[in-house]
């Protein structure tokens, strides 16, 4: 996804420093260690809750130079934040964006016009209002009053917003906006109105969503085995109208992570410790697969390189050690030399692309989040940025 902004994702925790280390492949972050974050403290101090997130982040999205994070945390840099926060381009906490939930946030997405942040998860209320799916203003985090209709009766796990005003919602819910549309739905980004004709009805949970750059194809990953009444174990391709396409991955399994590269190549990770690469427009057979020693919980695919994070310790078939984080070449799955390492119980939960100065609109950093307390041999609880 290098060269474009990806809304969403997946899992990040904040420690407000930028770092990058040697041995990187072409698209990897810079090999020069660079500190670009403006810190609220001089020295990392976990006891004082400085330069740290108190808890875990499971989602990230970007609007302009603000990085929005969501998860299960109580504070950022010692400042109270209930599961939602925003980080400026200089690495400091944005004091103006102050929404809160009473439970875990699993998914974030940005509206096409950059005015709203969509939030989904296992919470029952957001900003004191009863809902599991909501739209917040991008500047203060206030609940958008004109977006009241879309709620869910169970957990929202994934969100994906296209450029034409449609928001896709995945999870294990059965109702959304009062409509019986199970586990995967489409709503209007402006009004929150549910598209009643979009009912692909996967038979189990959707855990991840991804879109092609042009929005012509939606990909879903999860523990389902059917989509639209057709056999699709773990991964499926859909049209914007909700029709299941002819693409039927020949191999895979229960999927827990997914991303689509700018070239249209699909990557998804499964519970059998495999990350699969497919060219859906070409074949139902995988282009290749990469084995890790544990689950891949987060994927970020650029045109040249695919970043993976999870609770693995390496690429065993390549005899390469990579603690919770690594990357491989998008062309053939060969592991790169990028090896920052991240500790923690589960390690890395998500990636994000960060925009900021000096060139507005340019992608200049890779955000990495998880439950770690050290990344690239530096004390950073939960979040680090690597310059490209």
Secondary structure, DSSP 8 states (H G I E B T S, - for coil): -TTS-------------B---SS--TTS--SS-------SSSS-BTTTTBSBEEEEEEEEEEETTEEEEEEEEEEETTEE-SSEEEE-TTS-B-SS----BSS-EEEEEE-TTSSEEEEEES-SEETTEE-SEEEEETTT--B-TT--S--BSS-EEEEEE-TTSEEEEEES-SEETTEE--SEEEEETTT--B-TT-----SS-EEEEEE-TTSS-EEEEES-SEETTEE-SSEEEE-TT--B-S---SS--SEEEEEE-TT--EEEEETTTEEEEE-TTT-SS-SEEEE-SS-EEEEEE-SSEEEEEES--EEGGGTEE-SSEEEEETTT--B-S----B-SSS-EEEEEEEE-SSSTT-EEEEEEEES-SEETTEE-BSEEEEE-
